[in-house]
Amino acid sequence: MKTFVAKLLMEAGVAALLVMAVAGAVFAQSDTKASKKDFEVIESAGLNVPDPLTPQNVESFVDENIVTTHAGRLLVTKSIDLSAICTPTSGVLYYLMVDDVPIRSSAVFSRTGVTGQLTGVSADVVAPGPHRIRIGQQCTVPGATVSGGTVTLVGITSIIVLP
């Protein structure tokens, strides 16, 4: 019985060493470590989302000013309850803007308004300093115009500066 237990423990020890060796080889770091600044932002073309976005209206009631201390792409999240109508009737695209530059990855389509969060990453690196966060609105039918808007809730805006 003792030899059986000893043999089992030895085999388990060998197996553990083998697992550690394989894991070490798989996760070994080479001399070409990835920089903390190496990342990418991937966004799809979207279905019927214009590129570039051109706001027909900016809901200034929800504007917020923030100050960043580092340069980088901005991951922006803003909580809202906002609606607009277009004439003639169409859907509306709502999207975040930083310093009047639309964040395409935040575009949301609605026929009735947006209640929730808009989130997106700026396409370009933004310099440190003061910035204005806004919400742009754009009708989805060519020739239609934004003719009204209602804000019933302004929530918190959060920013993460990506390296």
WOCOR-V137801 format. One record per backbone hydrogen bond with DSSP energy under -1.0 kcal/mol. NH is the residue of the N-H (numbers start at 0). CO is the residue of the C=O. If there is no record, write none. Layout:
nh=NH co=CO
nh=NH co=CO
This chain:
nh=4 co=0
nh=5 co=1
nh=6 co=2
nh=7 co=3
nh=8 co=4
nh=9 co=5
nh=10 co=6
nh=11 co=7
nh=12 co=8
nh=13 co=9
nh=14 co=10
nh=15 co=11
nh=16 co=12
nh=17 co=13
nh=18 co=14
nh=19 co=15
nh=20 co=16
nh=21 co=17
nh=22 co=18
nh=23 co=19
nh=24 co=20
nh=25 co=21
nh=26 co=22
nh=37 co=34
nh=55 co=136
nh=56 co=136
nh=58 co=134
nh=59 co=57
nh=61 co=58
nh=62 co=59
nh=63 co=132
nh=65 co=130
nh=67 co=128
nh=71 co=125
nh=74 co=159
nh=75 co=119
nh=76 co=157
nh=77 co=117
nh=78 co=155
nh=79 co=115
nh=80 co=152
nh=81 co=113
nh=82 co=149
nh=84 co=147
nh=86 co=144
nh=91 co=109
nh=92 co=137
nh=93 co=107
nh=94 co=135
nh=96 co=133
nh=97 co=100
nh=98 co=131
nh=100 co=97
nh=102 co=95
nh=105 co=102
nh=106 co=103
nh=107 co=93
nh=109 co=91
nh=113 co=81
nh=115 co=79
nh=117 co=77
nh=119 co=75
nh=121 co=73
nh=125 co=71
nh=128 co=67
nh=130 co=65
nh=132 co=63
nh=133 co=96
nh=135 co=94
nh=136 co=56
nh=137 co=92
nh=139 co=90
nh=143 co=140
nh=144 co=86
nh=146 co=84
nh=149 co=82
nh=151 co=80
nh=152 co=80
nh=154 co=78
nh=157 co=76
nh=159 co=74
nh=161 co=72
